[in-house]
Amino acid sequence: MSKGVIFFCCSCAILVFTIINLSVGPIISGAVGFDSRIGRWGTANCEYYADEYDKEKDKNRKSDDELKYGEEWNLNECKNKKSMHDMEYTSFIFNAVIGFVCGLLGLLHLLDLKKEFVPKTGLIGLGCGIVGFIFSFIYVVLNGIVYTTYYDETIIKRDSDGVFAEKKTSGYECIYFDSKDNKHALKAKYNDLIQKQYNYDKDLVESYTNGKASGCIHYDILDCNPDGYIEFTTVGGSTCDKLYAPYTQNIGITNKDKSDRFLTTLLLSLFLCLSNIGLAIFGFLLYRTPSEF
């Protein structure tokens, strides 16, 4: 296979992957992009959270963990979500342009048109491939951080049966408890939402209606603090062996769709990184040896 054909294939791959990303992108599609804590991601005022963090840090009234999971968490969440919002549009649009322009130039040369411009086409491919890789890689990093770290709804994290606390001698132990200041560990992140317990599942519906979960549902996740245990008196006794999180996603798969969109664009953006590397390499080779197109 000639270098020109590979150059053209890399361009087409970039265009195809980007068109899919534009169709399923979590922010572009509207699946995410607004939450009650920071508002709209694209216009979030991160300076406010920076001021709040500096204010609390200067007062020196809070422990390191209180700052880490409080004001510092809010600041990082705002920055990461806003950056992902901006980079999703930037990366996808730029890659669409790269794929179209380089693909068109490659096709013209394959049809033996304007062969004298092959060196310039190679330079264009080299530059676009480098920039496209940088944008795609940054988006992959930001997508991964937001996907595995944050959430936009307070959904209690639970196992596949809906359990979030198990009965022990002194009370119910919250199985996802981390520390008294890290309330975020008790909540389901975007990457968790792909699992069945956060979406419609017939067996879970029956379990919550007539099965072992019935009568043992607990709603207040804050009861897990400060030591990771819920007292028996808090839940009205110790008759349940396990406590179950509220099961509200009994008719839809909205959460799975949201998680799928993150994962799909993350994987396709990795392929975009590889395609841009190929475009840059073969663009350079075409610039060096245009006769081998």
N, C-alpha and C positions, 0 to 999 in steps of 0.2 A: 504494500500500500504506500503510495507516494506521500510526501510531506504535505503537499497541498490538500490531499483528500483528508488527512488526519486533522489539519487545520480547520477545514470546513466542518468535519464531524464534531470537533470540540465546540465550534461556534454554535452549531445546531443543538448540541446537548445543553449548552448554557441557555439558549433561548427556550427550549422545551422545559427544562427544570424551573426556569424563572416564571414561565406562564403558569405552571402548576402552583408555584409558590404564591403568585398573585391571586390565584383562585382560592387558596386554602389558608393563607396567612392569618394567624389568630387576631392580629390587630386590624389588618386591612379588611377582613371579613366582618369585623365587629363583634367577634366572639369574646374578646377581652378589649380593654382599653379604657375602662372606667371602673372605679371602685369607690367605696365610701370613705376610704382613708385619705387618698391623695387626689381624688377627683379624676379628671381626664388626664391620661398619661402624657399626651402630647403637650399639654399646657400646664402641667403640674408646677407649682411654685416651690422648687427645692431650696431656694434661698431661705424660706420660712423655716424649714426643718433644720437647715444649717445654723440659723440663728438660735433656734431652740436648743440644739445640741451644744453650741458654744456657751449659751447662757447657763445650762445645767452643769456643764463641765467646769466653768469658772466658779460657780457657787460651791463646788466640791461637796455637795450634800448627798450624792448617790454613790453607791458602790460601782465597781467596774462592770459587773453583770447587769445592774440596773440601767446603766448608760448603754451598754452593748445591745440589750434587747429592748430598750426603750427609744430614746432620742436618736441614737446612732443607727438603730435598725430602721427607723422611719426615714432617716436621711438617705441611707443606702438603698432602701426600697424605692424611694422617689427617683433617685439618680438612675438606678438600673432599669426601672420601668420606662422612664422618659427616654433614656438612651436606646432601649430596644425599640420603642415606638419610632423614633427618628431613623434608626438604622434599618428597620424593616422596609420603610419606604425608600430610603436611599439605596440600599443594597439591591432590592428587587428591580427598581426602575433602572438603575445603572446597568445591571446585568442584562436586562431586556434590550437596552440600547446596544451593549457590547455584542450580544448574540446576533441581533439583527444586522448591524453594520458589518461585522467581521464575516458573518455567514453570506451576506450579499456580495462582499468583495471576493470571498473565496469561490463562490458560485460563478461569478463573472470570469475569474481566471481559469476555472475548470472548463469553461466554455470557450477558452482561448481568446478571451476579450481582454484588452488592456494588460497584456502580459508584462509590458515595460514597467508597470506600477507594482509588480510583485514585491520588490524590496520595501517600498513604502507601506504596502499592506502588511508585510512582516513586522515592520516597526510599530504599526498601529496595533497589531495583535499582541506584540510584546508589551506595550504600554498598557493596553486595556486589560490584558491578562493579569498583570501585576496589581493594578488598581482593583480589578474585580475580585481577585483573591483576598486582598486586604479587607475590602468591604464585607465579603462573604464570611471571612474568618471572624471578624469582629461581631457580626450578627450571630454566628454560631455560639460564641462565648456568652453574649448577652442573653440569647434565647435559653441556653443551658442554665445560666444563673437564675433567671426568672422562673423557668420551668420547675426547677428542683427546690427553690427556696421560698417562693412567695405564693400568695393566694389572694382571691378577691372576695371571698365569702367566708364567714365563720362556720365551717363545716367540721365537726368533731372528727378527728382521725380515729379510725376503728379497723379491726381485722376483718377477714373475709366473712365472718359471721355477724359482724356489727358490734363486736365487743370492744369496749375501750377501758374497762376496769374489771379486775378479778378479785374475788373474795379472799382475804387473808385474815390472820388472827385479830389484828388491830383495826381492820377496816377494809375498804376496797382499794386495791393498788391500781393506779392509773398506768397502763402498760406503756404509754408513750411519753411519760413524764421525764423531763430532763433536769430542770432546776426551777426553783421557785420564781425566778425572774423570766425564764424562757417560756412564756405562754404560747409562743408560736409553734413549739414542738407538738402541742396537743391539737393542732389544726391541720387539715388535709391540704397539701400543696397541689399545684397544677398537675404534677406528674402522678399523684395518687389518684386523681379523678378518673383515670382510665379503668380502674378496677371496678368489679361488679357491685361492691357494696355501696358505691356512690351513684349507682344508676339503677335502672329497672332490672330486677331479678326475681323471677317467680318464687323460688324457694325462700328468698329473704322476706318477700311480702307475706307468705304463709307463716313463716316463723314469727314475724312481728305481729301477725293477726291472731293466730291460734297456737303458736308453738312456744318454745322455751324463752323467747325474747318478750313475749306478752307479759306485761305486769312488771318488767324489770328494766324499763327504759328510764334513763336519767338525762336531764336536759342541760344542767348547768356545769359546763366544763371548768369553770373557775373554782369549783369545789375541790379540784385536784390539788390546788395550792394550799399551803406553802411547802408541804413535804411529800406530795405525790400520792396521798391517801385521802379517800373520802370516808368520813366517819359514818358508822351505821346509823346514827341518829339523824344525819343529814338526809338520808334517803328513806327514812321511815322504817328502819329495822334491818335485819340481816337474813331475810328469807331467800334472797336471790344469790346464786353462786357467782353470777357475773352481771355486770351492768352494760346495757346496750345503748349506743348512741341513737338519737332520733333518726328514723328512716323516712326521709321525706321525698327521696327521688324514686318514687314507686311507679311512675308512669312514663318517665322520659329517659333519654340518654344524652341530655344536654351537657353534663359534666364530661362524659366520654368524648363527645364531639370536640369540646374545648381542649382536652388533653391531646387528642389525636392531631389537632391542627398544630399545636406546639411541636409534637414529635415529628410530624411529616415535614414541616419546614426546616426543622433542625437537621434531619437526615438529608433532605434534598440540598440544603445549603452546604453540607459536607461534600456532596457530589459536585456542587458548583465550584467549590474550592479546587477540587481535582481537575475539573474541566478548565478552569482558568489557568491552572499551572500548565496544563497541556497546551493551551492557546499561547501562553507566553513562550514556552520552550520552542514550539514549532514556528511561532512568529519570528523568533530569533534565528532559527535555522534557515527560514526562508529569506531573511534579510542577508544572511551570510552567503547562501548558495541559492539564489533565485531561479537558477536554471533547473533545479531539482523539484520544482513545484509539480 
